[in-house]
Amino acid sequence: MEVLKKYKTQLLFHLFLNFAFALFITLASYYHLPLYSFTDYSFYFFHFLALQFSIFGFLYFLSLNKYLFRFLFPVIFMLFSCIAYWVYFQDIAISHSIIQVSLETKADIILDLISIPFILYLLSSITIIFFILKYYNKLKANQLKSPLTILAVIALFSYSFVENYRFGTFNRRLPYNVITSSREYFGQNNLIVKPINQTIKANTDSLNVIFILGESVRADHLQLNGYHRKTTPLLAKRKNIISFPNAYTPLTYTAISVPQILTNATLTDDYSQPKYSLIDVLNHAKIQTNWIGNQTPEKSYEIFIEQSGYQKIIDPLHSELSFQKDYDDKMLPVFKTIFKPNQSQFTTLHMMGSHWWYETRYPDVFRKFQPAIKSKHIPSNTKEEMINSYDNTILYLDFFIDQVIEHAEKQNSNTLIIYLADHGEILGEDNLWLHAQSGKASENPAMLIWYSESFKEKYPETISKLKLKQNEKTDLDFFFHSILDVYKIEGIEYNKKKVIF
């Protein structure tokens, strides 16, 4: 009791400090979570407490130096409060792309975002800072002999332990995601693009290749591949479509799979040597390159977007972690505007696809398979609900691809559409879920090819080869080499053995 009395003021200060920090900053990361049951709320409540406990460790040691605390704490609190406002009210997901937008957007555009609610939020933050500093000034000098020191050491250790055990548990939430995203923004990309100094030539006339880059779609949940549910009813009615049920990649998350797909890297490449960028090669071959994406770019593949002649990111302020992300069909009007039937083009449509959380990936009209998931806390959903929601995303994918085909078909163009998911998805096999882990389902992405009548007439042998190879194992490192081959690129070497056409 004597110890408690001795450090009572200090204890109350840190309780107040952490309560304010949690209310204005940390809780923003939990505000939009779709939760359903008492178990869900309990799980995330303890998750929040663990996160805030780790933050306590950093705040405590900052408070040991009165000069550092008086100078740094107001800056830190104001910065994170500004960011937390947008997380609270717009469900902005903090990523390196958001950091880039914040640092590189013109000042007049930033000023347009300032509103009365934002100003009121900042004024509230300033008021809280004032009371915290006033309270802090009444404290006796913090002593390392305080029992809180031991608790703070444990708090710091908890952060390290949790992140080493499962990366992103804390780092994907405020305030840590601001730090990790900033580090990613300023960090170096492992991919080194090999410069092209030679003349590159394409020996095809007006060939349009539309590359639909999918997300988290496993091949065995497509009706076209024999799945028992009608998940691709529109595509099943179409002719000129070939599905490849045995596509393979060991790279089961977007940040590593996309750079492999769009370069001449192999599936097991360590990227110690520079790689040719497919977009760069096509640019040098005078082929118009376009990138329309509904995913906020990651550092590992943003180079391909930057290299594209036309770039459009849909809803750039909401990432896959947001619950207010636009649907993929928002890309279709943009695509229809830039599609030129009489010009050689390579257009990438990068989808949100079937990325978790499934219920924000498709409009209500596609909620055919029910009951659907109700909670982001996976254990609170049944396996049936998880699979139902996932299959609804495939039903929406069927609609999206069909819309792209329909537009290309109307143009009577020489067009090849390639749909390729960057990886698959695990749905309860071995009690595992989602991706970024090894497993047959996560390593077997969906792959489809549609060709126009014009393409069929011009390249009948290519169609024959595709049909012969459709049931073979298809490693995803086929893509770079096959695209160069279909455009009949000269001036750069590629591996003919990898070509599927």
Sequence and secondary structure as in RCSB ss.txt:
>XXXX:A:sequence
MEVLKKYKTQLLFHLFLNFAFALFITLASYYHLPLYSFTDYSFYFFHFLALQFSIFGFLYFLSLNKYLFRFLFPV
IFMLFSCIAYWVYFQDIAISHSIIQVSLETKADIILDLISIPFILYLLSSITIIFFILKYYNKLKANQLKSPLTI
LAVIALFSYSFVENYRFGTFNRRLPYNVITSSREYFGQNNLIVKPINQTIKANTDSLNVIFILGESVRADHLQLN
GYHRKTTPLLAKRKNIISFPNAYTPLTYTAISVPQILTNATLTDDYSQPKYSLIDVLNHAKIQTNWIGNQTPEKS
YEIFIEQSGYQKIIDPLHSELSFQKDYDDKMLPVFKTIFKPNQSQFTTLHMMGSHWWYETRYPDVFRKFQPAIKS
KHIPSNTKEEMINSYDNTILYLDFFIDQVIEHAEKQNSNTLIIYLADHGEILGEDNLWLHAQSGKASENPAMLIW
YSESFKEKYPETISKLKLKQNEKTDLDFFFHSILDVYKIEGIEYNKKKVIF
>XXXX:A:secstr
 HHHHHTHHHHHHHHHHHHHHHHHTGGGGTTT    SHHHHHHHHHHHHHHHHHHHHHHHHHHTSHHHHHHHHHH
HHHHHHHHHHHHHHH     HHHHHHHHHS HHHHHHT  HHHHHHHHHHHHHHHHHHHHHHTS    TTSHHHH
HHHHHHHHHHHHHHHSTTTTTTSTTHHHHHHHHHHHS  S  B    S  EE  SS EEEEEEE S BGGG GGG
T SS S HHHHT SSEEE TTEE S  SHHHHHHHHTBS  TT    S B BHHHHHHHTT EEEEEESS   TT
THHHHHHSSEEEESSTT  TT SS   GGGHHHHHHHH  TTS EEEEEE  TT SSGGGSS GGG  SSS    
SSGGGS HHHHHHHHHHHHHHHHHHHHHHHHHHHHTT  EEEEEEESS  EESGGG EESSS  TTTT B EEEE
E HHHHHH HHHHHHHHHHTTS EEGGGHHHHHHHHTTEESS   GGG   
